[in-house]
Structure formats: structure tokens, C-alpha cells
Amino acid sequence: MANWDSCPAVERHPRRVSGAWVFKGTRVPVAALFENLKAGASIDEFLEWFQGVERWKVETVLDHELRALREVATR
């Protein structure tokens, strides 16, 4: 599981969106990205549906999660 504290594209505030990790500067939960990708959406579709999220933030989140998965695999 990724440590989201070190990801520059996300933030969390206890009183905002129930304390969920969201894309920085938005109220869009990071979980929404993974849920939509799992359901078959493309990144372009996600960006169209959640217009406040920028592509670099999506790419940063995906890269961050990939690094975390690789770290776990090498333990």
C-alpha cells in the first residue's frame, strides 16, 4: 500500500471529503481514479468526467502506486 503523504499530487484534510485522499486542489477522491479505471474507463474519460483534475496529477498518482507495488515485491 502506498504512503500517500509523499505524493505531491494529493492531499487530505480531516474535514474535507471525510478525510479521504483527494487530488490536490479538488474534492475528487483518489479512489475515484482507481474505481473508474477498474470499471474500464480510460484516463482521458476520467479527466473529462472530473475536469478539475489535471493529467500530471493522475500520472503522478499512478506512478506513485506503481513504485509502492514494486517496493513491496522486492521485500
SEKOLDO-12607 format. One line per 10 residues: their letters; for each residue x, y, z of N, C-alpha, C. Coordinates in steps of 0.02 Angstrom, whole numbers, plus 50000, padded with zeros to 5 digits. Example, Ala and Ser with C-alpha at 12.3 -4.5 7.8 and 13.67 -1.06 7.14 Angstrom:
2
AS> 50660,49716,50390,50615,49775,50390,50660,49835,50390 | 50642,49888,50354,50684,49947,50357,50645,50002,50394
% end
This chain:
75
MANWDSCPAV> 50042,49941,50000,50000,50000,50000,50044,50062,50000 | 50027,50110,49959,50067,50170,49952,50060,50216,50012 | 50114,50252,50027,50113,50304,50078,50097,50369,50041 | 50035,50391,50043,50014,50449,50004,50041,50514,50030 | 50068,50515,50091,50097,50577,50118,50152,50604,50073 | 50186,50561,50037,50243,50582,49996,50225,50595,49923 | 50161,50592,49907,50139,50603,49838,50118,50677,49829 | 50153,50714,49786,50138,50786,49778,50072,50802,49744 | 50039,50753,49716,49977,50767,49679,49914,50759,49721 | 49922,50740,49784,49864,50727,49826,49869,50763,49893
ERHPRRVSGA> 49812,50769,49926,49810,50799,49992,49752,50770,50031 | 49754,50779,50096,49700,50755,50139,49689,50804,50195 | 49626,50821,50206,49606,50865,50261,49551,50830,50300 | 49557,50825,50365,49508,50788,50405,49435,50810,50395 | 49424,50873,50380,49355,50897,50375,49331,50904,50302 | 49371,50879,50256,49353,50883,50185,49346,50813,50156 | 49291,50798,50125,49277,50734,50093,49292,50677,50143 | 49270,50686,50204,49277,50636,50257,49350,50615,50269 | 49397,50659,50254,49467,50644,50266,49499,50599,50214 | 49464,50587,50159,49492,50545,50105,49548,50581,50069
WVFKGTRVPV> 49594,50543,50040,49645,50572,49997,49610,50596,49933 | 49624,50658,49915,49595,50688,49855,49650,50716,49811 | 49635,50727,49748,49682,50761,49704,49690,50832,49729 | 49751,50854,49736,49766,50920,49764,49726,50975,49729 | 49694,51018,49769,49656,51073,49742,49586,51054,49719 | 49565,50992,49732,49499,50969,49712,49465,50934,49770 | 49404,50911,49757,49369,50868,49805,49360,50798,49776 | 49400,50782,49725,49395,50718,49690,49439,50667,49726 | 49409,50616,49755,49448,50565,49791,49494,50526,49743 | 49553,50510,49767,49600,50469,49729,49568,50402,49713
AALFENLKAG> 49528,50376,49760,49495,50312,49749,49451,50313,49686 | 49424,50372,49669,49381,50377,49609,49420,50359,49546 | 49484,50376,49545,49525,50359,49487,49529,50283,49480 | 49547,50249,49534,49555,50176,49531,49488,50141,49518 | 49435,50166,49547,49369,50137,49535,49349,50143,49462 | 49361,50201,49432,49343,50212,49362,49387,50171,49315 | 49452,50167,49330,49496,50126,49288,49476,50053,49293 | 49459,50029,49352,49436,49960,49362,49373,49946,49322 | 49330,49996,49317,49267,49988,49280,49276,49994,49204 | 49338,50007,49182,49352,50008,49111,49360,50077,49080
ASIDEFLEWF> 49358,50129,49121,49366,50197,49095,49439,50209,49076 | 49450,50252,49029,49517,50272,49011,49536,50334,49052 | 49599,50350,49052,49622,50411,49086,49589,50472,49055 | 49584,50473,48990,49552,50530,48956,49479,50538,48977 | 49444,50482,48984,49375,50486,49007,49371,50512,49079 | 49415,50487,49121,49417,50511,49190,49429,50586,49192 | 49476,50610,49153,49490,50682,49152,49432,50722,49125 | 49394,50694,49079,49335,50728,49053,49280,50732,49106 | 49271,50677,49144,49219,50675,49195,49237,50716,49257 | 49301,50721,49272,49324,50757,49332,49371,50813,49308
QGVERWKVET> 49342,50865,49280,49380,50917,49246,49428,50957,49290 | 49419,50954,49355,49466,50989,49399,49532,50953,49408 | 49535,50890,49386,49596,50850,49394,49639,50858,49332 | 49703,50871,49343,49750,50879,49287,49785,50813,49272 | 49803,50804,49208,49835,50741,49187,49898,50726,49228 | 49939,50776,49242,50001,50763,49278,49986,50734,49347 | 49930,50753,49376,49912,50727,49442,49893,50653,49437 | 49855,50636,49386,49837,50565,49375,49900,50524,49363 | 49944,50548,49320,50005,50511,49306,50049,50505,49368 | 50052,50557,49408,50091,50555,49470,50063,50504,49518
VLDHELRALR> 49997,50501,49525,49965,50453,49569,49979,50381,49545 | 49972,50369,49481,49985,50303,49454,50058,50283,49462 | 50104,50329,49449,50175,50315,49459,50190,50301,49532 | 50159,50339,49576,50170,50331,49648,50148,50262,49671 | 50089,50241,49648,50064,50174,49666,50107,50119,49637 | 50130,50128,49576,50173,50079,49544,50238,50070,49583 | 50268,50126,49604,50330,50123,49644,50317,50085,49709 | 50260,50099,49741,50244,50065,49804,50236,49990,49793 | 50204,49970,49739,50196,49899,49724,50263,49865,49710 | 50307,49900,49676,50373,49872,49662,50414,49864,49726
EVATR> 50407,49911,49771,50442,49907,49836,50419,49846,49875 | 50354,49833,49875,50327,49776,49911,50352,49711,49879 | 50356,49710,49812,50376,49650,49776,50450,49632,49788 | 50490,49682,49804,50561,49670,49814,50580,49655,49886 | 50532,49655,49930,50545,49640,50001,50552,49567,50013
% end
